[in-house]
Amino acid sequence: MVDNQDQMVQEKMQFALSQFLQTETFEEAQQVLEENPELLSDQIDLLLSSLIHDARQQGQGSTADALDERRHFIREVREIREGPQDTCQNPN
């Protein structure tokens, strides 16, 4: 059973994602992400992946492409915020 706190968090994330998807400019999209850092989570990435898959299955290629562009934008912002990943460990 989902408690009220979890439900409120889910509703906030859904609202924030809706706001993000409705932005028309780079600046607006970036501002929504700054105000809602939870949109940079793996959970949102998986949700967008599912929505993209469903749209393609339903023959809504343009919708899937638009969602995929937004997902890519979120991933780029996430990579910038996390900084370069050090794949080599320093032996010292």
Secondary structure as GFF3:
##gff-version 3
##sequence-region A 1 92
A	DSSP	alpha_helix	4	21	.	.	.	ID=ss1
A	DSSP	alpha_helix	26	35	.	.	.	ID=ss2
A	DSSP	three_ten_helix	37	40	.	.	.	ID=ss3
A	DSSP	alpha_helix	42	57	.	.	.	ID=ss4
A	DSSP	alpha_helix	61	82	.	.	.	ID=ss5
###
